Amino acid sequence: MNRREFTKATATAALAATVLPKFNIGKPGKSANSRMNIAFIGAGNIAEMAYKESAGENWVALCDVDSVYLDEAKANHPEAAGARSFKDFRVMFDKMADEIDGVCISTPDHTHFVAAMWAIEAGKHLCVQKPLTRTIWQARVLSKAASEKGLITNMANQGHTYDGIRQTREWLEHGLIGDVTEVHSWEGGPQWGNKWFDKPESYPPPVEPIPETLDWDLWCGPLGMREFSSYYHPLKWRSFYELGTGMLGDWFCHTGDAPVWTLDLYEPEYVELISKGGSNGDFIIADRTLLKWHFPARNGKPPCDLYWHEGGLKPSIPANWSWGEIPYRGSFFNGNKNTLYTDMRSNNPRLVNRDEMVAFKQAGYPDEKYPRVEYSGPFAEWIAAVKGDGPHPGSSFDYASRLTEVALLGVLAQRFEGRINWDSKQGRVTNRPELNVYLKEPVSQGWEIGNDYDISL
């Protein structure tokens, strides 16, 4: 089924997307029983996060290419008992689009976009796991498409629902640490050989028999068929650039959320790979890298460099740090007055000196400027917004697409090394035009979608 065939089949459902809030099969206002009809694309592993925050809602459909996860969801969650099961989300939308209010997407990175776009074309509110997409073109199209349809969206970076990221912005705007011209964020992984990351001796990895429970063709989806390997499915796909986005996709949308949002770090002039160790060519992520994005002055803020350290690399510890061993993940905001730390999910901000932090707390924090989120967790926040019980989600696609774009520029530099000069307005690499083919990659037949949207790239 191509995009135009699908659009024709679901045209009636798509028209309902023009009314907000849209709830209970496209009708405005709250449903009679205040329960939201939810479909889940991706039924195992990280989908447990969506399940937990959707408890008590009406689960109408589960979709997964591997029946193992469909069976587990049915066995472990009472809400799933009456849900219809599918392997292909395109078939799910074709058969029951008018029964769905919202969609939770918890698939590997390479299918985020196609699943999300099919949901958008059906006029469904949606919450997608991080990173939002695997390419910059995809991120920009999702943002524009969801906005034009008037949909309520969110990306599942939990920290953006926490109080800490709001405190951080309030403190920075209060002048607590002065002008910030440098931020260092870091992540300890990848940890090779665990359940999430593994490195074959060569690429492609060794061919193995396809499990009987798995529809491998659907798993490959828009990228086209390749030989099956357990290095790909079920959990280690993030190690490979053609499927995932490495540690930046795994953690930048958490740890880098506070720097990007609080300092308006959206449009870098360039991103540069400073160092790389344990390189595996441009197919498998490296053991460790150090990146730098440079952002010009914006909104009254001075130019700022954002550094990303991974694979055990860490920034220099501030001279007045007094909190013990430097954490495994986090960020240092270096101002001309002081330095601030936020944790792995952009939460729990504190001055790097304990005594100074105690004094700041005792003196009284600045007034709250940014409203706190009553529902802790991105799926819960999104559900409340759809029901009309809460504000528009903080990591909606208009923001999440920009955060993801910064991360994906970093992935491009990790993969192809050197410096990449970026024209954000045009959406182009200006000094190495051969890299522009990676901003929008070709897809296999039957998975084409989103090409009708006019965006800069």
PADORO-265426 format. One record per atom (N, C-alpha, C): z, y, x. Coordinates in pm, whole numbers, padded with zeros to 5 digits, always signed. Layout:
REM PADORO-265426
ZYX...
END
This chain:
REM PADORO-265426
+00000-00119+00085+00000+00000+00000+00000+00124+00089-00101+00212+00073-00100+00333+00153-00028+00445+00080-00019+00562+00146+00060+00671+00090+00006+00719-00043-00127+00729-00056-00183+00783-00180-00166+00685-00296-00178+00556-00269-00153+00457-00375-00009+00464-00420+00082+00476-00323+00224+00484-00358+00254+00611-00437+00197+00724-00393+00222+00851-00461+00179+00845-00606+00062+00783-00632+00014+00770-00769+00110+00686-00851+00162+00578-00791+00250+00486-00863+00383+00549-00899+00425+00651-00823+00557+00710-00844+00550+00858-00879+00439+00903-00929+00421+01046-00954+00524+01100-01052+00553+01023-01156+00649+01070-01255+00786+01093-01193+00830+01000-01109+00960+01016-01043+00960+01136-00950+00850+01161-00882+00845+01270-00786+00857+01406-00854+00802+01419-00976+00810+01546-01045+00953+01589-01072+01042+01490-01089+01181+01522-01121+01253+01589-01007+01195+01587-00887+01264+01641-00769+01273+01792-00768+01208+01859-00861+01208+02004-00859+01333+02065-00921+01423+01984-00976+01542+02034-01042+01665+01995-00961+01755+02088-00935+01877+02061-00860+01998+02110-00940+02110+02036-00939+02120+01904-00878+02053+01797-00962+01985+01706-00900+01919+01596-00969+02006+01472-00955+02043+01413-01067+02135+01300-01063+02113+01215-01186+02135+01088-01170+02119+00991-01279+01974+00983-01325+01892+00923-01239+01751+00899-01266+01678+01030-01298+01701+01129-01215+01623+01251-01222+01665+01352-01325+01770+01326-01401+01813+01420-01504+01908+01522-01443+01898+01649-01482+01988+01750-01426+02130+01730-01474+02226+01776-01391+02367+01767-01429+02428+01634-01391+02551+01613-01433+02623+01490-01399+02586+01377-01493+02596+01254-01443+02569+01139-01527+02687+01115-01621+02662+01034-01723+02766+01008-01822+02886+00939-01759+02861+00852-01659+02972+00779-01598+03005+00828-01458+02945+00942-01415+02971+01003-01284+02949+00907-01168+02859+00813-01185+02824+00722-01077+02678+00744-01039+02655+00739-00910+02521+00765-00857+02449+00633-00833+02322+00625-00871+02242+00506-00848+02184+00510-00707+02230+00421-00620+02195+00426-00478+02119+00301-00436+02014+00323-00356+01942+00215-00289+01968+00225-00139+01982+00110-00074+02011+00105+00069+01891+00041+00141+01832+00115+00234+01726+00061+00319+01787+00036+00456+01796-00091+00493+01875-00134+00607+02009-00179+00555+02032-00310+00553+02149-00364+00483+02257-00417+00576+02235-00416+00707+02334-00473+00799+02378-00374+00905+02473-00419+00988+02520-00342+01103+02568-00202+01063+02498-00096+01104+02545+00041+01079+02544+00075+00931+02477-00005+00848+02479+00018+00704+02621+00010+00647+02712-00056+00718+02851-00063+00671+02911+00076+00654+02865+00170+00734+02913+00308+00720+02873+00365+00584+02748+00341+00545+02700+00388+00415+02773+00315+00302+02794+00185+00318+02864+00109+00215+03005+00164+00191+03076+00187+00301+03215+00233+00290+03224+00363+00212+03135+00456+00244+03143+00588+00181+03078+00592+00042+03007+00485+00007+02944+00476-00125+03020+00386-00220+03138+00340-00179+03217+00252-00265+03245+00320-00398+03228+00246-00506+03251+00301-00639+03127+00357-00705+03017+00375-00627+02891+00419-00687+02816+00297-00740+02704+00321-00803+02624+00214-00863+02515+00173-00764+02531+00059-00701+02435+00011-00603+02324-00064-00677+02205-00010-00677+02097-00070-00756+01999-00151-00674+01992-00128-00543+01895-00201-00462+01941-00210-00317+01911-00323-00254+01931-00344-00112+01799-00388-00052+01761-00329+00061+01635-00363+00125+01658-00388+00273+01614-00503+00320+01623-00535+00463+01519-00639+00498+01461-00627+00617+01358-00721+00661+01417-00855+00701+01549-00862+00717+01617-00985+00757+01712-01026+00644+01687-01140+00583+01767-01184+00469+01912-01213+00506+01941-01231+00633+02080-01251+00676+02167-01135+00629+02116-01014+00645+02196-00896+00611+02203-00873+00460+02099-00910+00389+02104-00903+00243+02212-00997+00191+02216-01119+00245+02315-01217+00202+02457-01171+00236+02475-01116+00356+02607-01069+00397+02655-00955+00308+02568-00862+00277+02607-00750+00191+02650-00799+00054+02573-00892-00001+02607-00947-00133+02741-01019-00130+02768-01089-00020+02892-01167-00009+03014-01080+00014+02996-00967+00084+03110-00888+00129+03140-00764+00044+03048-00726-00044+03066-00602-00119+03044-00627-00268+03148-00616-00349+03133-00640-00493+03028-00550-00557+03014-00427-00506+02917-00334-00565+02774-00385-00551+02750-00474-00452+02615-00523-00426+02575-00640-00515+02668-00693-00592+02642-00815-00668+02523-00802-00762+02511-00689-00828+02403-00672-00924+02281-00600-00869+02282-00566-00742+02170-00494-00682+02051-00586-00661+01932-00534-00683+01811-00611-00656+01782-00611-00506+01728-00719-00456+01703-00735-00313+01554-00726-00283+01522-00657-00172+01383-00640-00129+01376-00653+00023+01257-00691+00072+01230-00686+00215+01151-00561+00252+01065-00514+00161+00975-00402+00187+01015-00285+00098+01057-00174+00158+01102-00061+00077+00988+00000-00004+00865-00016+00040+00752+00034-00037+00741-00040-00171+00767-00168-00168+00768-00248-00292+00887-00207-00379+01001-00182-00315+01120-00140-00389+01092-00013-00468+01033+00088-00403+01004+00212-00473+00898+00191-00582+00801+00107-00557+00696+00083-00655+00753+00018-00782+00850-00070-00765+00903-00145-00878+01017-00075-00951+01093+00008-00882+01213+00062-00948+01247+00205-00907+01146+00284-00875+01173+00422-00834+01249+00499-00941+01219+00471-01069+01284+00549-01175+01427+00507-01201+01478+00409-01125+01617+00366-01140+01705+00414-01025+01649+00491-00934+01720+00530-00811+01743+00681-00810+01867+00723-00780+01900+00864-00759+01890+00904-00613+01943+00818-00525+01947+00852-00383+01933+00729-00296+01897+00752-00170+01867+00644-00077+01944+00665+00053+02007+00558+00102+02074+00557+00232+01988+00476+00328+01950+00535+00442+01860+00470+00537+01935+00439+00666+01941+00309+00698+02016+00263+00816+01933+00161+00892+01812+00201+00931+01719+00114+01001+01708+00156+01147+01638+00079+01233+01611+00127+01369+01533+00257+01368+01541+00330+01479+01483+00465+01487+01336+00469+01448+01259+00366+01484+01115+00372+01465+01072+00363+01320+01165+00331+01228+01131+00327+01086+01207+00431+01004+01288+00514+01067+01356+00620+00992+01255+00705+00914+01152+00751+00982+01060+00847+00922+00986+00789+00803+00926+00671+00820+00846+00617+00710+00933+00586+00589+01052+00534+00611+01142+00506+00498+01182+00636+00429+01214+00737+00509+01257+00864+00452+01143+00931+00376+01022+00927+00431+00910+00992+00363+00875+00922+00232+00884+00789+00229+00859+00720+00102+00963+00760-00002+01087+00778+00042+01192+00824-00050+01164+00966-00098+01121+01053-00007+01091+01191-00043+00974+01197-00142+00869+01119-00116+00755+01118-00207+00797+01071-00347+00900+00986-00353+00952+00939-00482+01050+01038-00543+01078+01147-00471+01169+01249-00524+01315+01210-00520+01354+01132-00418+01492+01084-00410+01572+01159-00304+01693+01195-00338+01785+01249-00239+01809+01141-00135+01839+01182-00011+01853+01078+00092+01944+01121+00205+02010+01019+00261+02095+01035+00380+02047+00934+00483+02016+00982+00604+01953+00901+00708+02044+00895+00830+02049+00777+00891+02126+00763+01014+02067+00851+01124+02147+00880+01225+02100+00960+01338+02033+00867+01440+01941+00922+01523+01880+01053+01511+01787+01055+01391+01756+01171+01341+01677+01179+01218+01545+01105+01232+01476+01125+01344+01345+01063+01365+01328+01025+01512+01211+00964+01541+01180+00924+01678+01083+01020+01747+01016+01106+01670+00926+01204+01730+00950+01341+01669+00907+01443+01740+00928+01581+01695+00845+01611+01571+00720+01563+01567+00639+01582+01446+00709+01525+01324+00765+01407+01337+00835+01345+01224+00953+01431+01178+01029+01486+01271+01145+01567+01234+01101+01691+01157+00995+01756+01203+00949+01877+01136+00890+01846+00997+00820+01736+00985+00763+01699+00855+00873+01665+00756+00973+01588+00799+01082+01552+00707+01152+01676+00655+01179+01771+00742+01247+01893+00700+01164+01969+00598+01036+01984+00626+00950+02060+00534+00932+01987+00403+00909+01857+00408+00884+01780+00286+01006+01780+00194+01125+01758+00251+01246+01756+00170+01273+01893+00109+01245+01999+00186+01267+02134+00135+01171+02164+00020+01046+02127+00035+00948+02155-00070+00980+02078-00198+01040+01959-00184+01076+01880-00301+01211+01922-00359+01285+02007-00289+01415+02051-00338+01520+01941-00337+01515+01855-00236+01605+01740-00232+01732+01771-00154+01839+01701-00188+01965+01708-00114+01962+01601-00007+01977+01642+00118+01963+01551+00231+02081+01564+00326+02096+01463+00411+02198+01468+00516+02161+01370+00625+02207+01398+00747+02197+01303+00857+02337+01256+00890+02348+01130+00929+02480+01068+00941+02544+01089+01078+02566+01215+01116+02649+01245+01233+02785+01292+01180+02882+01201+01184+03010+01221+01116+03079+01350+01152+03071+01389+01280+03146+01504+01327+03112+01633+01256+02994+01639+01196+02958+01764+01128+03031+01780+00996+03103+01677+00954+03188+01691+00836+03333+01721+00872+03367+01718+01000+03506+01735+01043+03542+01883+01057+03672+01909+01055+03720+02046+01071+03695+02100+01212+03697+02011+01312+03693+02056+01451+03570+02135+01488+03455+02095+01438+03333+02168+01474+03335+02308+01413+03398+02322+01297+03410+02453+01234+03511+02540+01309+03621+02478+01352+03717+02551+01435+03651+02601+01562+03572+02514+01624+03506+02552+01749+03422+02677+01730+03343+02681+01624+03258+02799+01601+03343+02923+01573+03449+02906+01497+03538+03019+01468+03603+03073+01594+03646+02983+01680+03712+03026+01803+03614+03094+01898+03492+03039+01907+03392+03102+01993+03356+03240+01942+03338+03254+01812+03302+03383+01756+03418+03482+01762+03540+03431+01772+03659+03515+01789+03670+03568+01933+03592+03508+02023+03594+03552+02163+03695+03479+02248+03740+03361+02204+03846+03290+02275+03811+03263+02422+03689+03223+02450+03653+03191+02589+03546+03286+02644+03511+03387+02567+03413+03484+02614+03270+03437+02593+03178+03495+02668+03037+03458+02658+03013+03322+02724+02948+03233+02652+02920+03099+02702+02779+03096+02760+02770+03066+02886+02640+03061+02953+02607+02921+03004+02700+02828+02986+02678+02693+03037+02762+02594+02958+02700+02486+02914+02770+02377+02844+02734+02247+02913+02834+02162+02934+02812+02029+02989+02859+01925+02888+02767+01841+02842+02800+01729+02754+02773+01600+02830+02855+01501+02805+02836+01376+02880+02867+01255+02794+02812+01141+02837+02822+01013+02768+02826+00903+02873+02919+00809+02860+02938+00707+02963+02830+00602+02968+02766+00568+02855+02667+00461+02850+02533+00503+02911+02437+00409+02916+02438+00278+02852+02520+00175+02929+02585+00089+02853+02658-00022+02911+02571-00147+02895+02499-00181+02999+02405-00293+02992+02477-00425+02969+02416-00507+02885+02470-00640+02860+02565-00648+02743+02594-00534+02678+02675-00543+02556+02583-00568+02437+02637-00564+02315+02555-00600+02200+02451-00494+02165+02467-00371+02220+02378-00261+02185+02267-00238+02286+02291-00268+02412+02193-00239+02517+02178-00359+02611+02054-00388+02645+02028-00493+02743+01893-00465+02808+01877-00513+02931+01759-00479+03010+01692-00606+03059+01572-00638+03007+01500-00754+03058+01450-00728+03201+01416-00833+03271+01367-00817+03408+01229-00754+03412+01153-00770+03304+01020-00711+03297+00994-00667+03154+00885-00591+03136+00851-00544+03003+00703-00569+02977+00664-00622+02861+00749-00659+02748+00846-00772+02781+00953-00784+02703+01052-00888+02730+00998-01026+02694+01069-01132+02733+01023-01269+02706+01001-01294+02558+00894-01367+02527+00860-01399+02388+00948-01514+02339+00997-01500+02215+01083-01601+02154+01033-01631+02013+01073-01745+01956+01033-01775+01818+01093-01674+01720+01019-01641+01617+01067-01548+01515+01167-01620+01425+01287-01565+01405+01384-01630+01315+01327-01646+01174+01360-01756+01109+01308-01784+00975+01351-01680+00873+01463-01614+00898+01514-01516+00801+01448-01380+00813+01366-01361+00916+01315-01228+00951+01166-01213+00919+01130-01105+00850+00991-01066+00834+00957-00973+00950+00905-01030+01056+00883-00958+01180+00774-00850+01166+00674-00878+01086+00569-00780+01062+00627-00652+01002+00716-00666+00904+00779-00549+00843+00873-00481+00940+00942-00557+01023+01032-00496+01123+00951-00405+01216+00837-00453+01263+00752-00372+01353+00697-00250+01279+00656-00270+01153+00616-00160+01066+00513-00068+01126+00543+00063+01136+00442+00162+01176+00394+00148+01320+00469+00078+01405+00427+00065+01544+00325-00046+01565+00307-00132+01465+00213-00243+01480+00279-00364+01544+00214-00477+01529+00272-00604+01574+00282-00612+01726+00391-00674+01769+00409-00715+01907+00484-00848+01902+00496-00917+02013+00565-01045+02015+00715-01025+01993+00775-01121+01922+00919-01110+01895+01002-01139+02019+01113-01066+02031+01213-01093+02134+01349-01052+02081+01451-01126+02116+01587-01088+02076+01635-00963+02150+01558-00918+02251+01587-00789+02313+01560-00674+02215+01479-00700+02112+01449-00599+02011+01543-00608+01891+01546-00723+01830+01621-00743+01706+01732-00844+01731+01856-00816+01681+01886-00715+01581+01938-00580+01632+01987-00570+01756+02064-00450+01790+02021-00377+01916+01935-00435+02000+01912-00379+02132+01784-00298+02145+01720-00268+02032+01595-00194+02033+01608-00055+02094+01727+00004+02091+01747+00139+02142+01721+00149+02293+01715+00036+02361+01690+00036+02505+01546+00070+02540+01456+00067+02441+01313+00079+02468+01256+00205+02402+01185+00286+02480+01138+00415+02433+01045+00404+02313+00965+00299+02302+00871+00291+02191+00939+00259+02059+01066+00216+02066+01141+00182+01945+01257+00277+01918+01322+00322+02023+01443+00402+02007+01443+00523+02097+01560+00581+02112+01572+00708+02184+01689+00707+02281+01730+00587+02324+01831+00576+02428+01965+00636+02391+02037+00682+02493+02170+00738+02471+02164+00874+02400+02056+00947+02421+02043+01075+02350+02035+01051+02201+01957+00951+02159+01952+00919+02017+02081+00861+01965+02149+00787+02050+02273+00722+02009+02388+00821+01999+02398+00915+02096+02518+00998+02102+02498+01149+02105+02379+01199+02140+02365+01344+02146+02388+01409+02009+02345+01343+01903+02364+01401+01769+02511+01406+01730+02597+01338+01805+02742+01350+01787+02800+01452+01886+02789+01418+02014+02854+01499+02119+02788+01635+02134+02655+01640+02121+02584+01766+02136+02580+01850+02009+02636+01798+01901+02634+01870+01773+02706+02004+01783+02825+02005+01840+02901+02130+01852+02830+02234+01938+02782+02199+02057+02710+02300+02135+02588+02357+02061+02509+02270+02002+02386+02317+01937+02418+02406+01817+02510+02362+01732+02538+02437+01608+02617+02564+01634+02719+02558+01717+02806+02675+01735+02740+02783+01818+02646+02746+01905+02583+02843+01994+02436+02869+01960+02389+02811+01850+02249+02831+01806+02150+02789+01916+02171+02670+01970+02085+02620+02078+01972+02536+02017+01871+02603+01964+01765+02534+01891+01629+02535+01960+01598+02640+02034+01463+02656+02087+01467+02677+02238+01473+02568+02314+01477+02583+02460+01345+02633+02517+01354+02709+02624+01233+02748+02696+01180+02631+02777+01271+02550+02828+01229+02430+02900+01344+02330+02903+01306+02206+02930+01403+02101+02958+01360+02034+03088+01457+01997+03169+01425+01948+03303+01512+01829+03338+01450+01725+03393+01525+01612+03448+01569+01647+03589+01699+01655+03609+01753+01691+03740+01768+01568+03829+01815+01459+03772+01829+01336+03849+01818+01216+03758+01783+01102+03819+01763+00978+03744+01791+00861+03836+01865+00763+03788+01897+00647+03869+01873+00518+03792+01831+00414+03864+01803+00288+03798+01685+00298+03705+01578+00365+03751+01462+00389+03666+01390+00260+03633+01338+00254+03510+01264+00137+03466+01126+00178+03415+01066+00277+03479+00937+00326+03433+00953+00405+03305+00847+00415+03227+00854+00492+03103+00863+00401+02981+00913+00278+02998+00928+00187+02886+01074+00159+02850+01157+00140+02952+01298+00107+02932+01383+00223+02983+01487+00260+02910+01571+00372+02951+01635+00347+03086+01665+00454+03158+01724+00444+03291+01874+00418+03284+01931+00382+03397+02075+00356+03404+02155+00485+03388+02106+00593+03444+02180+00720+03441+02083+00836+03461+02110+00945+03393+02027+01064+03408+02112+01190+03392+02060+01299+03448+02117+01432+03430+02004+01525+03387+02022+01588+03270+01923+01677+03211+01975+01819+03200+01882+01912+03192+01917+02052+03168+01816+02114+03071+01866+02172+02963+01787+02256+02874+01824+02402+02904+01725+02490+02904+01753+02633+02919+01714+02705+02790+01810+02778+02733+01789+02853+02611+01796+03002+02641+01702+03080+02591+01705+03225+02615+01813+03291+02530+01832+03419+02548+01925+03495+02465+01883+03484+02319+01981+03472+02228+01950+03457+02087+02068+03503+02004+02040+03577+01897+02144+03622+01803+02262+03689+01872+02234+03771+01972+02339+03842+02044+02412+03760+02147+02372+03635+02166+02435+03548+02265+02354+03549+02394+02420+03536+02510+02347+03539+02637+02270+03410+02659+02175+03408+02753+02107+03284+02788+02208+03175+02821+02172+03049+02790+02266+02939+02808+02193+02815+02857+02256+02746+02952+02206+02617+03000+02294+02506+02942+02229+02406+02885+02298+02289+02832+02263+02170+02919+02366+02105+02975+02346+01988+03061+02391+01862+02987+02318+01753+03011+02352+01623+02954+02366+01523+03068+02486+01466+03082+02516+01366+03186+02535+01232+03116+02469+01126+03164+02491+00994+03104+02488+00886+03210+02536+00768+03170+02538+00654+03261+02647+00661+03365+02757+00726+03333+02867+00738+03427+02870+00871+03499+02765+00950+03489+02765+01083+03548+02851+01175+03463+02930+01259+03530+03017+01352+03458+03013+01489+03526+03040+01593+03451+03043+01727+03512+03166+01746+03599+03166+01853+03675+03286+01888+03753+03400+01921+03657+03518+01876+03693+03635+01902+03608+03681+02046+03630+03700+02121+03523+03748+02260+03539+03877+02266+03620+03891+02371+03700+04007+02383+03789+04138+02381+03714+04142+02434+03592+04268+02440+03518+04281+02330+03413+04201+02223+03424+04212+02109+03333+04348+02041+03353+04420+02016+03242+04553+01956+03256+04581+01853+03147+04473+01783+03104+04488+01683+02998+04473+01541+03050+04492+01519+03178+04482+01385+03232+04339+01350+03269+04308+01222+03264+04176+01175+03304+04069+01232+03210+03956+01270+03268+03847+01324+03187+03798+01216+03091+03776+01247+02965+03735+01146+02866+03599+01084+02896+03573+00974+02828+03448+00899+02844+03329+00979+02794+03350+01058+02689+03246+01142+02630+03305+01277+02593+03223+01379+02586+03273+01509+02543+03185+01622+02590+03235+01745+02571+03161+01865+02611+03256+01970+02665+03215+02039+02771+03282+02157+02823+03197+02280+02791+03258+02378+02725+03194+02507+02701+03250+02603+02805+03169+02645+02900+03213+02733+03007+03186+02879+02970+03293+02953+02938+03280+03094+02907+03323+03179+03025+03300+03308+03015+03341+03395+03126+03489+03432+03120+03562+03382+03018+03707+03400+03010+03783+03269+03027+03726+03159+02977+03798+03032+02978+03698+02920+02949+03749+02798+02941+03665+02681+02911+03726+02604+02795+03640+02558+02706+03681+02485+02586+03624+02344+02593+03700+02249+02541+03656+02109+02536+03644+02064+02390+03537+01989+02358+03529+01917+02231+03501+01771+02261+03542+01682+02168+03535+01540+02198+03399+01480+02163+03392+01347+02163+03265+01276+02151+03195+01301+02018+03269+01338+01914+03209+01368+01784+03223+01518+01750+03227+01599+01855+03234+01746+01837+03356+01788+01758+03466+01718+01779+03590+01742+01706+03702+01774+01805+03820+01804+01750+03941+01823+01831+03922+01923+01946+03877+02044+01918+03857+02143+02025+03990+02183+02088+03987+02211+02217+04107+02261+02284+04068+02330+02414+04150+02428+02451+04136+02488+02582+04167+02382+02688+04104+02394+02804+04118+02288+02903+04255+02286+02969+04331+02393+02953+04467+02396+03005+04565+02378+02889+04651+02278+02900+04741+02243+02791+04834+02360+02755+04895+02423+02854+04987+02533+02826+04918+02648+02754+04796+02681+02797+04722+02787+02731+04687+02749+02587+04660+02619+02565+04629+02574+02430+04752+02584+02340+04868+02548+02393+04992+02558+02316+05019+02704+02279+05000+02793+02373+05022+02935+02346+04925+02987+02241+04800+02945+02250+04700+02986+02152+04737+02937+02013+04782+02814+02003+04822+02758+01873+04943+02832+01816+05039+02860+01901+05160+02928+01855+05131+03071+01809+05032+03134+01871+04995+03270+01832+04922+03274+01699+04871+03158+01657+04800+03151+01530+04650+03150+01547+04585+03049+01493+04441+03041+01504+04373+03152+01424+04250+03187+01459+04174+03284+01378+04159+03234+01235+04137+03326+01143+04119+03288+01004+04000+03192+00989+04012+03101+00892+03902+03009+00865+03785+03084+00804+03671+03072+00867+03549+03139+00823+03450+03041+00761+03449+02919+00812+03354+02819+00766+03427+02716+00680+03388+02702+00554+03459+02613+00461+03468+02471+00513+03584+02410+00494+03606+02272+00535+03543+02177+00433+03507+02058+00480+03446+01958+00395+03554+01868+00338+03561+01863+00207+03664+01781+00142+03638+01633+00163+03511+01594+00168+03475+01453+00179+03441+01423+00324+03527+01350+00393+03508+01321+00534+03409+01207+00551+03296+01238+00608+03190+01140+00627+03061+01188+00564+02947+01170+00631+02821+01228+00584+02768+01169+00455+02789+01040+00430+02741+00981+00306+02825+01030+00188+02956+01038+00208+03044+01089+00103+03014+01236+00075+02991+01314+00180+02956+01455+00164+02826+01469+00084+02729+01386+00116+02599+01389+00050+02611+01349-00098+02686+01244-00126+02704+01199-00265+02768+01309-00348+02871+01374-00292+02938+01482-00365+02841+01595-00395+02752+01625-00300+02654+01732-00322+02555+01695-00432+02510+01571-00429+02416+01526-00532+02480+01534-00670+02606+01498-00680+02677+01502-00808+02713+01643-00852+02701+01737-00762+02742+01873-00794+02889+01897-00772+02955+01807-00699+03098+01819-00671+03127+01882-00535+03025+01912-00458+03046+01969-00325+02928+02053-00284+02941+02127-00175+02832+02214-00127+02720+02134-00065+02611+02201-00035+02498+02137+00033+02546+02083+00168+02509+01961+00206+02560+01902+00330+02530+01986+00454+02624+01983+00549+02612+02065+00669+02506+02017+00765+02477+01886+00765+02374+01833+00854+02250+01794+00775+02218+01876+00673+02096+01854+00596+01976+01863+00688+01861+01819+00640+01745+01805+00727+01701+01937+00790+01729+02050+00726+01689+02176+00788+01763+02198+00919+01890+02154+00927+01962+02160+01054+01938+02035+01139+01947+01918+01077+01937+01792+01152+01804+01780+01225+01697+01832+01167+01567+01824+01233+01567+01906+01362+01637+02018+01363+01641+02104+01482+01730+02043+01590+01843+01986+01549+01930+01916+01644+01856+01797+01705+01788+01720+01621+01712+01604+01668+01600+01647+01762+01535+01759+01733+01427+01806+01820+01476+01835+01961+01592+01897+01972+01649+01923+02105+01672+01790+02178+01728+01692+02108+01751+01561+02169+01621+01496+02212+01518+01503+02128+01391+01436+02158+01318+01502+02274+01334+01633+02292+01279+01696+02412+01347+01641+02537+01477+01614+02526+01547+01552+02637+01497+01412+02665+01470+01335+02559+01415+01199+02575+01281+01206+02647+01199+01304+02610+01068+01320+02674+01084+01345+02824+01181+01429+02861+01205+01458+03003+01263+01337+03075+01351+01263+03010+01403+01140+03072+01291+01041+03099+01202+01030+03004+01096+00929+03014+00990+00965+03117+00947+01092+03118+00834+01131+03203+00873+01222+03319+01003+01254+03329+01060+01324+03444+01004+01466+03461+01057+01535+03560+01010+01670+03589+01056+01773+03487+00985+01884+03484+01016+01995+03394+00913+02002+03282+00963+02030+03162+00877+02043+03045+00898+02182+02985+00797+02266+02990+00803+02398+02929+00765+02385+02781+00845+02445+02695+00831+02420+02551+00807+02549+02474+00702+02550+02392+00674+02658+02298+00716+02609+02161+00834+02649+02118+00888+02599+01992+00806+02645+01872+00759+02769+01876+00684+02822+01762+00556+02741+01738+00486+02708+01844+00364+02630+01831+00389+02480+01835+00508+02441+01880+00538+02299+01891+00453+02231+01996+00447+02290+02116+00361+02236+02221+00431+02240+02356+00402+02138+02439+00436+02141+02581+00326+02222+02647+00364+02328+02718+00264+02420+02771+00222+02391+02915+00308+02329+02994+00274+02307+03135+00223+02165+03163+00240+02074+03070+00195+01936+03088+00135+01887+02956+00017+01937+02921-00041+01908+02789-00062+01760+02761-00068+01679+02866-00085+01535+02844+00033+01472+02771+00148+01543+02770+00265+01490+02701+00264+01519+02552+00175+01605+02507+00174+01641+02365+00137+01524+02275+00073+01422+02331+00039+01304+02248+00165+01230+02203+00277+01254+02271+00401+01185+02235+00481+01261+02129+00435+01379+02091+00503+01454+01986+00472+01396+01849+00354+01339+01835+00313+01268+01714+00233+01147+01758+00284+01029+01731+00219+00908+01778+00146+00838+01664+00039+00765+01695-00036+00694+01590+00048+00583+01527+00015+00549+01402+00085+00442+01332-00016+00339+01285+00032+00220+01256-00056+00113+01213-00098+00133+01068-00207+00067+01031-00263+00082+00897-00163+00039+00791-00157+00118+00684-00065+00090+00575+00065+00166+00584+00088+00232+00699+00212+00306+00719+00188+00456+00733+00066+00501+00708+00035+00643+00722+00102+00722+00610+00174+00824+00648+00240+00910+00550+00280+01041+00619+00280+01149+00544+00325+01278+00597+00216+01366+00652+00093+01316+00659-00014+01394+00721-00062+01510+00636-00019+01515+00511-00060+01624+00423+00020+01753+00447+00125+01744+00527+00210+01861+00549+00162+01940+00670+00143+02069+00650+00094+02158+00754+00212+02211+00834+00225+02164+00956+00333+02211+01044+00275+02245+01180+00352+02318+01258+00312+02355+01393+00336+02238+01486+00228+02184+01540+00231+02081+01645+00088+02057+01688
END
